[in-house]
Amino acid sequence: QFTSSPLCSSNISLLTSIMKTDQEFYGVRPWSSFQESSNTTLIFPGLDEDLLATSFRGKRIVLLGDSTLRNMNMWLHQLLTTKEVGILQSLSTLNLSEANDLLVNTTWKKCGMTTHGRRELQCVGTQKIPETNLDDGTEIRFVWGPVFKENECPDTESSYEYIKSLRPQIIVANMGLWWLHFQTKGRNQKGCVAETWMNYEHWLNNTLVLAEEAGASHLLFKTTNFICDDKYTNRYARANHFYRK
């Protein structure tokens, strides 16, 4: 929420920059900050049922991209479908790590889920990637895009056609992390993957056209998480070092 100025990319950037200064405190708690330079007051209401209701409930949403959005889809699914009312009431009073632990321990612990690695896939029943369908009209889907296969060029057409059939109101897209699985230094992919990254604008434009053809009212491009650079090790870290130069 913003006062004295409309919602725009600069305000969103300001919001995220404040959150990054102390993710533990600002991640899920309610807070406000007055920015004298822009005469703007930023208000984050905290992660609670009201925020979930206004942002997600009753909407058709597609998360298109890499594993960072896959994981977001899984967290959203748990938040929107949990029967533990106390969880939603408690989240906005906690630090980020405390909120993560509360959600994991109460809803996923019995499945052997951890906050690291990929074991979280075991905790959503038979569906490897959960689909959210609620009586209030909430529909959330994660779609890999584009689809990568070993020694093959990325395919976007099948993913895009599927998304059009869903007629989403909102599309959130990100492909940065997958394209930074470096050629010969990370996953073994053909050179066309590197070419796709070098011509990143083509993907942006194609995704914009997709949103228009799908009838979406909002298209959000999610940046690659800052944590990715920090957590690279060995050959990924070396490749990332040279790439940044």
N, C-alpha and C positions, 0 to 999 in steps of 0.2 A: 504494500500500500504506500502511496506517495501523496504528500500534500504540497500545494503551491505550484505543482508542475505535473504534466501528464506522464503517463507511463511511456517510456521510450528506452532505446537501447542504452543510452548513457546512464539512466537511472538504474537499470538492471545491472550494469557494470559496477555502479557504485554499491549496490546491494551486495553483490558477490565479493567485492573487494573488502567490504567490512567483515563479511562472514569468514573470509580467509585469514584475517588478522588473528582470530581465535576461534577455530572451528568447534572446539569443545564447548565453548560457552554460547556462541552465536548460532550453532547448527540447528537446534530444535527449540530453544527457549524463546519466549517473546522478548522483543527489544525494540527500541526506537533510537534514532540518531538524527540530529539536526545538522544539515550541511549548509554553513553560512554562505559559501561561495555560490551556491545555486538556489539559496533560499528554499530548500527542500527538506522536509522531514520524512525520513524513511521509517516505516513501521512494519516490523515482522511479527505477526500475531502468535507465532509458535506453531509447532506441529501438533495439532489437535483435530478433533472431529470437524470443527467448523472449517478449518483450512482444507481438509480432505473433501468436505462437502462442496465448497465453493470451487475448488480446483479440479476435482476429478469426478465426483458423483453425477450421474445422469449424462455423462459425455461419452462419445465414441473416440477413443484415442489409439493411435498407432505409434509405437516406439520402433523406429527403423534404424538399425545400425549394428554395433559391435557388442562385446560382452559387457561394457559399462552400462548400456541400456538394457541388456538382458537382466543384469543384476537389479537395476532399478525396477524393472517389471516385476521381479520376484518380490522385492520389498513392498511395492505398491499392492500386489496381490494379497500379501499377508495383512497389511494394514487395513485394506478395504473389506476383507472377509473374516477377520478375526472376531471371535465371539467373546473375547476377553475385554469387556468394557473398561476394566481398570487400566489396561495398557494404554488406551487412547487418552484416558484422563491423566495419566502420569507422565507421558512422554515430554510434554512441554515444560515440566519442572526439573528435567534432568540435563546433565551434560550429554554430549553426543555419544560417547563411549558407553555411558550408563544406559542410554536409551537403546543402543544396539544390543547390549547384553540383556536387557529386559525383554526385548522382542524375540531374541534368539532363544533365551532360556525358557520362555513360556510357550512358545509356539513351535520351535524347531528342534529343541534339544533331544526329544525322544527319537528323532529321525537320524541322529548322529551328525547334524549340521554344525559346521563351524563357520566363523566369519572369514576364513581364509580358504583358498583353494576352490574346488568345485563340488564339494560334498553336499552343498545346498540343494543340488538337483535331486537328491534322494528324498527330499522332504515335501514334495508336492504330489505324492501319490504316483499314478502311472504316467502323468504328464511330465515330460522332461522340462518343458517350458509352460508355466501355467497360463491359462486364459481366464480373464476376469469377466464374468457375465452376472450382473445383479438385476434384481427385479425392478430397480429404479431406472433402468436403462443404461447403466454403466457398462461399457464394453472396452476392455484394454487388451491389445495384442502386441506382442513383440515379434518383429520380423527381421530375420537376418538379411542384411542387404549391403552390398551384393553377396551372393553365395560364392564362397571360395572352396575349391576342391584341389587336392594335391596335383600339381603339375598341369592345372587348367587355368584359363583366364577367368576373371570374375564375371558372374552372370547377374545382371540386374533385372532383366525383362520379366522373369517369372515372379520375382518379389513384387515388382511394381504392379503387375496385373492383379495379383492377389490383393494388394492394398486398395486398388481402385474398387474391387468388389466389396470391400468392407465399408466404403463410403464414410471414412472417418471425418470428424469435425476438427480434430487436432492431430498433427503429425510432428513428432520430435525425431530429429535425424542426427546421426553422428557416425562417421566412419574413420576418424583419425587414428584410433588405436590399431585397428586392423591393418591399415596401410603402413603403420610403423612397426609391424612385424617384419623386420628388414630382410630384403632379398639376400640369400646365402648366409645371413648372420642370425636370422631368427627362424621363421618357417621357410620351408623350401617352396617357393612360388615362382612362377614363370615371370619373365621380364615385363609382361604386360601389366602386372600388378604395380610395378614401379612407374610405368607409364601412366596408369590411372591416377596415381598420386601426383605426378608431375603436372597432369592436366586436371587438377582438382576442381577447377571452375566448371568443367563439363559436368561433373557429378552434381555440383551445386545447382546448375541450371536444369539438369534433368530432374532433380528432386523438386524444384520449384514447379516445373511443368506437371510432374506427378501430382503435387498438391492441388493444382488448379483442376486437373482432369478428374481427381478423386472427389472434388467438391469441398475440400477442407477450408475452413475459415481461418485457421491459424497454422503456420509452419514455423517451428522453432529449430534452430541449428544449435546443438549442444557441443561445446568445446571439449577437447580431450582433457581428462582429469590431470591436474598438476601432479598428482601422486605418481603418475606413470613414469615420468622422468626420474623421480627420486627412487623408485623401486627397481629400476633396471639393474641387472648384474651381468657380469661376464661378457659374452659376445653381444648381448643386447645393449649393454651399457657402452661398449666400445663403438658399436654402430651408431648409437644415438649421439655420442660425443662427436664423431666425425660429421654426422648429418647436421648438427647444430652449427658447425663451423662453416 
